[in-house]
Amino acid sequence: MPNILKYITLSILKVYQKVFTLFSYGSCRYYPTCSEYAKWQILYNGFIKACFYSLLRILRCNQLFSGGIDYPVVTKKFQNFFLTAPAYNSPDIKFWFVPKNIKSFYVVKAFK
């Protein structure tokens, strides 16, 4: 069930980003934009937690707050892994997880 909600929500966000942001381009006070923030939260946090933090972010996106850079903070467990030279192909890195503290990370998009 959560995967269905995740898929539906990400699909709605994709449509919003492609269609509706054309009418209000550049109106978000934060980087990443609120819709991108919500997308990253949904990808890397639980659905309920992601919805909560996304709603808080949307409520802060107004003239009463100065805006700025506000990367999403997620909790993630990483497994140890080793890369060997012959099997190593250049990985497609989409996001960097920058440590905030022992259990949480900032999600930063990798640009090519």
Order of alpha helices (4+ residues) and beta strands (2+ residues): alpha-beta-alpha-alpha-beta-beta-beta-beta
